[in-house]
Amino acid sequence: MALGQNTKLYETPNHPFQGERIAEEAGLVGRYGLKNKEELWRSQSELRDYRREARSLLGQTQGDEEAAVEEAGEFLQSLQRKGILGGEDALDDVLSLDITDVLERRLQTVVYRKGLASTPKQARQFIGHGHVTVDGQRVTTPSYTVLVEQEDSIDFDETSPLGDDLHPARAEDQE
């Protein structure tokens, strides 16, 4: 990578000291167990890229109809595989997506929602320590985007002590 290239994968807010935005971000960071606001900003940038692509494809449909429809179909299929869009959603629906639609597809959130962890923070810890597998492969990145077909294959690693239902960290789930 050449010197001077922008290596940041996110954009920071234009106005850093807005109380309402800061409070909203703090709420999302807490609710989804994010490490810091940088993770939130990465997700916001990802959402921004989806919207940008959708606007571009909507603009192309005015020109070469066939190529634009095929490209739009591929884009929509990728978002549907990721679970960000539903099966019947159209290109216009991408523009109305919310940041929570992206955050809900993170491995950390999916592990918490499946009940493998009691809190989003605990889910993050389990993932970081290598206790969670996706399709039988150990994944240690909490921000990993879970595809719809992978959701059912998320479980504890068979060599992990957390695989035992009687493990103390899992005792809270056994009610």
PyMOL commands that place a pseudoatom at each C-alpha (Angstrom):
pseudoatom trace, name=CA, resn=MET, resi=1, chain=A, elem=C, hetatm=0, pos=[0.000, 0.000, 0.000]
pseudoatom trace, name=CA, resn=ALA, resi=2, chain=A, elem=C, hetatm=0, pos=[1.409, 3.357, -1.004]
pseudoatom trace, name=CA, resn=LEU, resi=3, chain=A, elem=C, hetatm=0, pos=[2.029, 6.008, 1.596]
pseudoatom trace, name=CA, resn=GLY, resi=4, chain=A, elem=C, hetatm=0, pos=[-0.661, 8.615, 1.941]
pseudoatom trace, name=CA, resn=GLN, resi=5, chain=A, elem=C, hetatm=0, pos=[-3.529, 6.335, 0.928]
pseudoatom trace, name=CA, resn=ASN, resi=6, chain=A, elem=C, hetatm=0, pos=[-6.661, 6.504, 3.024]
pseudoatom trace, name=CA, resn=THR, resi=7, chain=A, elem=C, hetatm=0, pos=[-6.777, 3.248, 4.997]
pseudoatom trace, name=CA, resn=LYS, resi=8, chain=A, elem=C, hetatm=0, pos=[-9.766, 4.050, 7.215]
pseudoatom trace, name=CA, resn=LEU, resi=9, chain=A, elem=C, hetatm=0, pos=[-12.784, 1.894, 6.470]
pseudoatom trace, name=CA, resn=TYR, resi=10, chain=A, elem=C, hetatm=0, pos=[-15.291, 4.360, 7.878]
pseudoatom trace, name=CA, resn=GLU, resi=11, chain=A, elem=C, hetatm=0, pos=[-16.166, 8.039, 8.004]
pseudoatom trace, name=CA, resn=THR, resi=12, chain=A, elem=C, hetatm=0, pos=[-16.359, 9.956, 11.243]
pseudoatom trace, name=CA, resn=PRO, resi=13, chain=A, elem=C, hetatm=0, pos=[-19.310, 12.307, 11.861]
pseudoatom trace, name=CA, resn=ASN, resi=14, chain=A, elem=C, hetatm=0, pos=[-19.065, 15.740, 10.257]
pseudoatom trace, name=CA, resn=HIS, resi=15, chain=A, elem=C, hetatm=0, pos=[-20.179, 17.450, 13.455]
pseudoatom trace, name=CA, resn=PRO, resi=16, chain=A, elem=C, hetatm=0, pos=[-18.561, 15.548, 16.336]
pseudoatom trace, name=CA, resn=PHE, resi=17, chain=A, elem=C, hetatm=0, pos=[-20.205, 17.394, 19.234]
pseudoatom trace, name=CA, resn=GLN, resi=18, chain=A, elem=C, hetatm=0, pos=[-23.940, 16.982, 18.689]
pseudoatom trace, name=CA, resn=GLY, resi=19, chain=A, elem=C, hetatm=0, pos=[-25.525, 15.807, 21.912]
pseudoatom trace, name=CA, resn=GLU, resi=20, chain=A, elem=C, hetatm=0, pos=[-28.470, 14.028, 20.298]
pseudoatom trace, name=CA, resn=ARG, resi=21, chain=A, elem=C, hetatm=0, pos=[-26.246, 12.052, 17.888]
pseudoatom trace, name=CA, resn=ILE, resi=22, chain=A, elem=C, hetatm=0, pos=[-23.802, 11.183, 20.683]
pseudoatom trace, name=CA, resn=ALA, resi=23, chain=A, elem=C, hetatm=0, pos=[-26.643, 9.860, 22.853]
pseudoatom trace, name=CA, resn=GLU, resi=24, chain=A, elem=C, hetatm=0, pos=[-28.084, 7.829, 19.964]
pseudoatom trace, name=CA, resn=GLU, resi=25, chain=A, elem=C, hetatm=0, pos=[-24.656, 6.337, 19.173]
pseudoatom trace, name=CA, resn=ALA, resi=26, chain=A, elem=C, hetatm=0, pos=[-24.058, 5.488, 22.838]
pseudoatom trace, name=CA, resn=GLY, resi=27, chain=A, elem=C, hetatm=0, pos=[-27.412, 3.695, 22.927]
pseudoatom trace, name=CA, resn=LEU, resi=28, chain=A, elem=C, hetatm=0, pos=[-26.552, 1.596, 19.854]
pseudoatom trace, name=CA, resn=VAL, resi=29, chain=A, elem=C, hetatm=0, pos=[-23.056, 0.809, 21.175]
pseudoatom trace, name=CA, resn=GLY, resi=30, chain=A, elem=C, hetatm=0, pos=[-24.581, -0.414, 24.444]
pseudoatom trace, name=CA, resn=ARG, resi=31, chain=A, elem=C, hetatm=0, pos=[-27.487, -2.327, 22.909]
pseudoatom trace, name=CA, resn=TYR, resi=32, chain=A, elem=C, hetatm=0, pos=[-25.312, -4.207, 20.405]
pseudoatom trace, name=CA, resn=GLY, resi=33, chain=A, elem=C, hetatm=0, pos=[-22.283, -4.605, 22.715]
pseudoatom trace, name=CA, resn=LEU, resi=34, chain=A, elem=C, hetatm=0, pos=[-19.907, -2.831, 20.357]
pseudoatom trace, name=CA, resn=LYS, resi=35, chain=A, elem=C, hetatm=0, pos=[-16.357, -2.184, 21.501]
pseudoatom trace, name=CA, resn=ASN, resi=36, chain=A, elem=C, hetatm=0, pos=[-16.426, 1.485, 20.533]
pseudoatom trace, name=CA, resn=LYS, resi=37, chain=A, elem=C, hetatm=0, pos=[-18.067, 3.968, 18.188]
pseudoatom trace, name=CA, resn=GLU, resi=38, chain=A, elem=C, hetatm=0, pos=[-15.585, 3.101, 15.458]
pseudoatom trace, name=CA, resn=GLU, resi=39, chain=A, elem=C, hetatm=0, pos=[-17.407, -0.219, 14.970]
pseudoatom trace, name=CA, resn=LEU, resi=40, chain=A, elem=C, hetatm=0, pos=[-20.685, 1.664, 14.668]
pseudoatom trace, name=CA, resn=TRP, resi=41, chain=A, elem=C, hetatm=0, pos=[-19.172, 4.074, 12.140]
pseudoatom trace, name=CA, resn=ARG, resi=42, chain=A, elem=C, hetatm=0, pos=[-17.912, 1.103, 10.071]
pseudoatom trace, name=CA, resn=SER, resi=43, chain=A, elem=C, hetatm=0, pos=[-21.443, -0.298, 9.953]
pseudoatom trace, name=CA, resn=GLN, resi=44, chain=A, elem=C, hetatm=0, pos=[-22.806, 3.116, 9.011]
pseudoatom trace, name=CA, resn=SER, resi=45, chain=A, elem=C, hetatm=0, pos=[-20.265, 3.323, 6.184]
pseudoatom trace, name=CA, resn=GLU, resi=46, chain=A, elem=C, hetatm=0, pos=[-21.302, -0.145, 5.008]
pseudoatom trace, name=CA, resn=LEU, resi=47, chain=A, elem=C, hetatm=0, pos=[-24.949, 0.970, 4.971]
pseudoatom trace, name=CA, resn=ARG, resi=48, chain=A, elem=C, hetatm=0, pos=[-23.964, 4.166, 3.150]
pseudoatom trace, name=CA, resn=ASP, resi=49, chain=A, elem=C, hetatm=0, pos=[-22.224, 2.046, 0.479]
pseudoatom trace, name=CA, resn=TYR, resi=50, chain=A, elem=C, hetatm=0, pos=[-25.363, -0.093, 0.026]
pseudoatom trace, name=CA, resn=ARG, resi=51, chain=A, elem=C, hetatm=0, pos=[-27.496, 3.016, -0.425]
pseudoatom trace, name=CA, resn=ARG, resi=52, chain=A, elem=C, hetatm=0, pos=[-24.970, 4.560, -2.824]
pseudoatom trace, name=CA, resn=GLU, resi=53, chain=A, elem=C, hetatm=0, pos=[-24.975, 1.385, -4.928]
pseudoatom trace, name=CA, resn=ALA, resi=54, chain=A, elem=C, hetatm=0, pos=[-28.792, 1.292, -4.940]
pseudoatom trace, name=CA, resn=ARG, resi=55, chain=A, elem=C, hetatm=0, pos=[-29.012, 4.933, -6.069]
pseudoatom trace, name=CA, resn=SER, resi=56, chain=A, elem=C, hetatm=0, pos=[-26.493, 4.229, -8.807]
pseudoatom trace, name=CA, resn=LEU, resi=57, chain=A, elem=C, hetatm=0, pos=[-28.440, 1.180, -10.004]
pseudoatom trace, name=CA, resn=LEU, resi=58, chain=A, elem=C, hetatm=0, pos=[-31.731, 3.103, -9.886]
pseudoatom trace, name=CA, resn=GLY, resi=59, chain=A, elem=C, hetatm=0, pos=[-30.125, 5.759, -12.083]
pseudoatom trace, name=CA, resn=GLN, resi=60, chain=A, elem=C, hetatm=0, pos=[-28.863, 3.133, -14.531]
pseudoatom trace, name=CA, resn=THR, resi=61, chain=A, elem=C, hetatm=0, pos=[-32.336, 1.686, -15.024]
pseudoatom trace, name=CA, resn=GLN, resi=62, chain=A, elem=C, hetatm=0, pos=[-33.125, 4.847, -16.991]
pseudoatom trace, name=CA, resn=GLY, resi=63, chain=A, elem=C, hetatm=0, pos=[-30.432, 3.897, -19.543]
pseudoatom trace, name=CA, resn=ASP, resi=64, chain=A, elem=C, hetatm=0, pos=[-29.567, 0.312, -20.562]
pseudoatom trace, name=CA, resn=GLU, resi=65, chain=A, elem=C, hetatm=0, pos=[-32.536, -1.498, -19.043]
pseudoatom trace, name=CA, resn=GLU, resi=66, chain=A, elem=C, hetatm=0, pos=[-31.389, -5.143, -19.370]
pseudoatom trace, name=CA, resn=ALA, resi=67, chain=A, elem=C, hetatm=0, pos=[-27.869, -4.720, -17.974]
pseudoatom trace, name=CA, resn=ALA, resi=68, chain=A, elem=C, hetatm=0, pos=[-29.119, -2.556, -15.104]
pseudoatom trace, name=CA, resn=VAL, resi=69, chain=A, elem=C, hetatm=0, pos=[-31.857, -5.041, -14.146]
pseudoatom trace, name=CA, resn=GLU, resi=70, chain=A, elem=C, hetatm=0, pos=[-29.342, -7.930, -14.165]
pseudoatom trace, name=CA, resn=GLU, resi=71, chain=A, elem=C, hetatm=0, pos=[-26.837, -5.969, -12.063]
pseudoatom trace, name=CA, resn=ALA, resi=72, chain=A, elem=C, hetatm=0, pos=[-29.582, -4.833, -9.675]
pseudoatom trace, name=CA, resn=GLY, resi=73, chain=A, elem=C, hetatm=0, pos=[-30.724, -8.450, -9.317]
pseudoatom trace, name=CA, resn=GLU, resi=74, chain=A, elem=C, hetatm=0, pos=[-27.222, -9.549, -8.303]
pseudoatom trace, name=CA, resn=PHE, resi=75, chain=A, elem=C, hetatm=0, pos=[-26.977, -6.703, -5.776]
pseudoatom trace, name=CA, resn=LEU, resi=76, chain=A, elem=C, hetatm=0, pos=[-30.376, -7.540, -4.257]
pseudoatom trace, name=CA, resn=GLN, resi=77, chain=A, elem=C, hetatm=0, pos=[-29.487, -11.247, -4.074]
pseudoatom trace, name=CA, resn=SER, resi=78, chain=A, elem=C, hetatm=0, pos=[-26.289, -10.459, -2.166]
pseudoatom trace, name=CA, resn=LEU, resi=79, chain=A, elem=C, hetatm=0, pos=[-28.236, -8.352, 0.356]
pseudoatom trace, name=CA, resn=GLN, resi=80, chain=A, elem=C, hetatm=0, pos=[-30.848, -11.101, 0.680]
pseudoatom trace, name=CA, resn=ARG, resi=81, chain=A, elem=C, hetatm=0, pos=[-28.131, -13.732, 1.283]
pseudoatom trace, name=CA, resn=LYS, resi=82, chain=A, elem=C, hetatm=0, pos=[-26.772, -11.506, 4.047]
pseudoatom trace, name=CA, resn=GLY, resi=83, chain=A, elem=C, hetatm=0, pos=[-30.273, -11.204, 5.522]
pseudoatom trace, name=CA, resn=ILE, resi=84, chain=A, elem=C, hetatm=0, pos=[-30.294, -7.424, 5.239]
pseudoatom trace, name=CA, resn=LEU, resi=85, chain=A, elem=C, hetatm=0, pos=[-33.229, -7.501, 2.809]
pseudoatom trace, name=CA, resn=GLY, resi=86, chain=A, elem=C, hetatm=0, pos=[-36.205, -9.828, 2.655]
pseudoatom trace, name=CA, resn=GLY, resi=87, chain=A, elem=C, hetatm=0, pos=[-37.023, -12.006, -0.347]
pseudoatom trace, name=CA, resn=GLU, resi=88, chain=A, elem=C, hetatm=0, pos=[-39.704, -9.703, -1.750]
pseudoatom trace, name=CA, resn=ASP, resi=89, chain=A, elem=C, hetatm=0, pos=[-37.849, -6.412, -1.235]
pseudoatom trace, name=CA, resn=ALA, resi=90, chain=A, elem=C, hetatm=0, pos=[-36.957, -4.243, -4.224]
pseudoatom trace, name=CA, resn=LEU, resi=91, chain=A, elem=C, hetatm=0, pos=[-34.147, -1.829, -4.994]
pseudoatom trace, name=CA, resn=ASP, resi=92, chain=A, elem=C, hetatm=0, pos=[-36.141, 1.084, -3.519]
pseudoatom trace, name=CA, resn=ASP, resi=93, chain=A, elem=C, hetatm=0, pos=[-36.218, -0.714, -0.148]
pseudoatom trace, name=CA, resn=VAL, resi=94, chain=A, elem=C, hetatm=0, pos=[-32.427, -0.474, 0.128]
pseudoatom trace, name=CA, resn=LEU, resi=95, chain=A, elem=C, hetatm=0, pos=[-32.779, 3.298, 0.502]
pseudoatom trace, name=CA, resn=SER, resi=96, chain=A, elem=C, hetatm=0, pos=[-35.024, 2.868, 3.551]
pseudoatom trace, name=CA, resn=LEU, resi=97, chain=A, elem=C, hetatm=0, pos=[-32.656, 0.524, 5.422]
pseudoatom trace, name=CA, resn=ASP, resi=98, chain=A, elem=C, hetatm=0, pos=[-31.649, 1.465, 8.960]
pseudoatom trace, name=CA, resn=ILE, resi=99, chain=A, elem=C, hetatm=0, pos=[-28.318, 0.959, 10.749]
pseudoatom trace, name=CA, resn=THR, resi=100, chain=A, elem=C, hetatm=0, pos=[-29.951, -1.715, 12.922]
pseudoatom trace, name=CA, resn=ASP, resi=101, chain=A, elem=C, hetatm=0, pos=[-30.545, -3.839, 9.790]
pseudoatom trace, name=CA, resn=VAL, resi=102, chain=A, elem=C, hetatm=0, pos=[-26.755, -4.057, 9.358]
pseudoatom trace, name=CA, resn=LEU, resi=103, chain=A, elem=C, hetatm=0, pos=[-25.952, -4.455, 13.074]
pseudoatom trace, name=CA, resn=GLU, resi=104, chain=A, elem=C, hetatm=0, pos=[-28.431, -7.347, 13.418]
pseudoatom trace, name=CA, resn=ARG, resi=105, chain=A, elem=C, hetatm=0, pos=[-26.396, -9.409, 10.931]
pseudoatom trace, name=CA, resn=ARG, resi=106, chain=A, elem=C, hetatm=0, pos=[-23.153, -9.263, 12.953]
pseudoatom trace, name=CA, resn=LEU, resi=107, chain=A, elem=C, hetatm=0, pos=[-22.021, -12.606, 14.405]
pseudoatom trace, name=CA, resn=GLN, resi=108, chain=A, elem=C, hetatm=0, pos=[-21.960, -11.043, 17.863]
pseudoatom trace, name=CA, resn=THR, resi=109, chain=A, elem=C, hetatm=0, pos=[-25.648, -10.112, 17.651]
pseudoatom trace, name=CA, resn=VAL, resi=110, chain=A, elem=C, hetatm=0, pos=[-26.700, -13.427, 16.111]
pseudoatom trace, name=CA, resn=VAL, resi=111, chain=A, elem=C, hetatm=0, pos=[-24.913, -15.406, 18.862]
pseudoatom trace, name=CA, resn=TYR, resi=112, chain=A, elem=C, hetatm=0, pos=[-26.698, -13.309, 21.504]
pseudoatom trace, name=CA, resn=ARG, resi=113, chain=A, elem=C, hetatm=0, pos=[-30.106, -13.600, 19.786]
pseudoatom trace, name=CA, resn=LYS, resi=114, chain=A, elem=C, hetatm=0, pos=[-29.703, -17.401, 19.498]
pseudoatom trace, name=CA, resn=GLY, resi=115, chain=A, elem=C, hetatm=0, pos=[-29.231, -17.572, 23.272]
pseudoatom trace, name=CA, resn=LEU, resi=116, chain=A, elem=C, hetatm=0, pos=[-25.639, -18.834, 23.217]
pseudoatom trace, name=CA, resn=ALA, resi=117, chain=A, elem=C, hetatm=0, pos=[-24.656, -15.860, 25.399]
pseudoatom trace, name=CA, resn=SER, resi=118, chain=A, elem=C, hetatm=0, pos=[-26.526, -13.924, 28.095]
pseudoatom trace, name=CA, resn=THR, resi=119, chain=A, elem=C, hetatm=0, pos=[-25.436, -10.472, 26.888]
pseudoatom trace, name=CA, resn=PRO, resi=120, chain=A, elem=C, hetatm=0, pos=[-24.025, -8.980, 23.674]
pseudoatom trace, name=CA, resn=LYS, resi=121, chain=A, elem=C, hetatm=0, pos=[-20.758, -8.301, 25.542]
pseudoatom trace, name=CA, resn=GLN, resi=122, chain=A, elem=C, hetatm=0, pos=[-20.535, -11.950, 26.584]
pseudoatom trace, name=CA, resn=ALA, resi=123, chain=A, elem=C, hetatm=0, pos=[-21.196, -12.998, 22.985]
pseudoatom trace, name=CA, resn=ARG, resi=124, chain=A, elem=C, hetatm=0, pos=[-18.309, -10.780, 21.906]
pseudoatom trace, name=CA, resn=GLN, resi=125, chain=A, elem=C, hetatm=0, pos=[-16.040, -12.405, 24.494]
pseudoatom trace, name=CA, resn=PHE, resi=126, chain=A, elem=C, hetatm=0, pos=[-17.033, -15.942, 23.483]
pseudoatom trace, name=CA, resn=ILE, resi=127, chain=A, elem=C, hetatm=0, pos=[-16.311, -15.132, 19.832]
pseudoatom trace, name=CA, resn=GLY, resi=128, chain=A, elem=C, hetatm=0, pos=[-13.005, -13.396, 20.577]
pseudoatom trace, name=CA, resn=HIS, resi=129, chain=A, elem=C, hetatm=0, pos=[-11.821, -16.337, 22.674]
pseudoatom trace, name=CA, resn=GLY, resi=130, chain=A, elem=C, hetatm=0, pos=[-12.572, -18.779, 19.867]
pseudoatom trace, name=CA, resn=HIS, resi=131, chain=A, elem=C, hetatm=0, pos=[-15.540, -20.605, 21.416]
pseudoatom trace, name=CA, resn=VAL, resi=132, chain=A, elem=C, hetatm=0, pos=[-17.932, -20.049, 18.488]
pseudoatom trace, name=CA, resn=THR, resi=133, chain=A, elem=C, hetatm=0, pos=[-18.002, -21.775, 15.101]
pseudoatom trace, name=CA, resn=VAL, resi=134, chain=A, elem=C, hetatm=0, pos=[-19.866, -20.979, 11.886]
pseudoatom trace, name=CA, resn=ASP, resi=135, chain=A, elem=C, hetatm=0, pos=[-20.301, -23.934, 9.491]
pseudoatom trace, name=CA, resn=GLY, resi=136, chain=A, elem=C, hetatm=0, pos=[-17.846, -25.850, 11.667]
pseudoatom trace, name=CA, resn=GLN, resi=137, chain=A, elem=C, hetatm=0, pos=[-15.129, -23.187, 11.253]
pseudoatom trace, name=CA, resn=ARG, resi=138, chain=A, elem=C, hetatm=0, pos=[-13.944, -21.186, 14.261]
pseudoatom trace, name=CA, resn=VAL, resi=139, chain=A, elem=C, hetatm=0, pos=[-14.629, -17.458, 13.768]
pseudoatom trace, name=CA, resn=THR, resi=140, chain=A, elem=C, hetatm=0, pos=[-12.993, -14.921, 16.097]
pseudoatom trace, name=CA, resn=THR, resi=141, chain=A, elem=C, hetatm=0, pos=[-14.312, -11.728, 14.499]
pseudoatom trace, name=CA, resn=PRO, resi=142, chain=A, elem=C, hetatm=0, pos=[-17.425, -10.318, 16.238]
pseudoatom trace, name=CA, resn=SER, resi=143, chain=A, elem=C, hetatm=0, pos=[-18.223, -8.127, 13.204]
pseudoatom trace, name=CA, resn=TYR, resi=144, chain=A, elem=C, hetatm=0, pos=[-18.360, -11.132, 10.832]
pseudoatom trace, name=CA, resn=THR, resi=145, chain=A, elem=C, hetatm=0, pos=[-21.486, -10.817, 8.663]
pseudoatom trace, name=CA, resn=VAL, resi=146, chain=A, elem=C, hetatm=0, pos=[-23.600, -13.947, 9.047]
pseudoatom trace, name=CA, resn=LEU, resi=147, chain=A, elem=C, hetatm=0, pos=[-25.306, -15.172, 5.879]
pseudoatom trace, name=CA, resn=VAL, resi=148, chain=A, elem=C, hetatm=0, pos=[-28.886, -16.431, 6.185]
pseudoatom trace, name=CA, resn=GLU, resi=149, chain=A, elem=C, hetatm=0, pos=[-27.919, -20.034, 5.360]
pseudoatom trace, name=CA, resn=GLN, resi=150, chain=A, elem=C, hetatm=0, pos=[-25.184, -19.963, 8.034]
pseudoatom trace, name=CA, resn=GLU, resi=151, chain=A, elem=C, hetatm=0, pos=[-27.486, -18.947, 10.893]
pseudoatom trace, name=CA, resn=ASP, resi=152, chain=A, elem=C, hetatm=0, pos=[-28.469, -22.491, 11.871]
pseudoatom trace, name=CA, resn=SER, resi=153, chain=A, elem=C, hetatm=0, pos=[-24.847, -23.687, 11.826]
pseudoatom trace, name=CA, resn=ILE, resi=154, chain=A, elem=C, hetatm=0, pos=[-23.662, -21.289, 14.557]
pseudoatom trace, name=CA, resn=ASP, resi=155, chain=A, elem=C, hetatm=0, pos=[-22.719, -23.189, 17.697]
pseudoatom trace, name=CA, resn=PHE, resi=156, chain=A, elem=C, hetatm=0, pos=[-19.990, -23.618, 20.284]
pseudoatom trace, name=CA, resn=ASP, resi=157, chain=A, elem=C, hetatm=0, pos=[-16.763, -25.265, 19.139]
pseudoatom trace, name=CA, resn=GLU, resi=158, chain=A, elem=C, hetatm=0, pos=[-16.786, -28.959, 20.037]
pseudoatom trace, name=CA, resn=THR, resi=159, chain=A, elem=C, hetatm=0, pos=[-13.372, -28.602, 21.729]
pseudoatom trace, name=CA, resn=SER, resi=160, chain=A, elem=C, hetatm=0, pos=[-14.556, -25.594, 23.738]
pseudoatom trace, name=CA, resn=PRO, resi=161, chain=A, elem=C, hetatm=0, pos=[-15.432, -26.020, 27.410]
pseudoatom trace, name=CA, resn=LEU, resi=162, chain=A, elem=C, hetatm=0, pos=[-18.552, -23.944, 26.644]
pseudoatom trace, name=CA, resn=GLY, resi=163, chain=A, elem=C, hetatm=0, pos=[-19.851, -26.811, 24.514]
pseudoatom trace, name=CA, resn=ASP, resi=164, chain=A, elem=C, hetatm=0, pos=[-20.883, -28.501, 27.778]
pseudoatom trace, name=CA, resn=ASP, resi=165, chain=A, elem=C, hetatm=0, pos=[-24.438, -27.502, 28.760]
pseudoatom trace, name=CA, resn=LEU, resi=166, chain=A, elem=C, hetatm=0, pos=[-23.437, -27.478, 32.439]
pseudoatom trace, name=CA, resn=HIS, resi=167, chain=A, elem=C, hetatm=0, pos=[-20.638, -24.910, 32.043]
pseudoatom trace, name=CA, resn=PRO, resi=168, chain=A, elem=C, hetatm=0, pos=[-21.088, -22.063, 34.594]
pseudoatom trace, name=CA, resn=ALA, resi=169, chain=A, elem=C, hetatm=0, pos=[-21.123, -19.376, 31.896]
pseudoatom trace, name=CA, resn=ARG, resi=170, chain=A, elem=C, hetatm=0, pos=[-24.094, -21.178, 30.319]
pseudoatom trace, name=CA, resn=ALA, resi=171, chain=A, elem=C, hetatm=0, pos=[-25.934, -21.916, 33.574]
pseudoatom trace, name=CA, resn=GLU, resi=172, chain=A, elem=C, hetatm=0, pos=[-28.053, -18.777, 33.216]
pseudoatom trace, name=CA, resn=ASP, resi=173, chain=A, elem=C, hetatm=0, pos=[-29.561, -20.166, 30.009]
pseudoatom trace, name=CA, resn=GLN, resi=174, chain=A, elem=C, hetatm=0, pos=[-30.819, -23.352, 31.712]
pseudoatom trace, name=CA, resn=GLU, resi=175, chain=A, elem=C, hetatm=0, pos=[-34.097, -22.108, 33.188]
for i in range(1, 175): cmd.bond("trace and resi %d" % i, "trace and resi %d" % (i + 1))
show_as sticks, trace
zoom trace
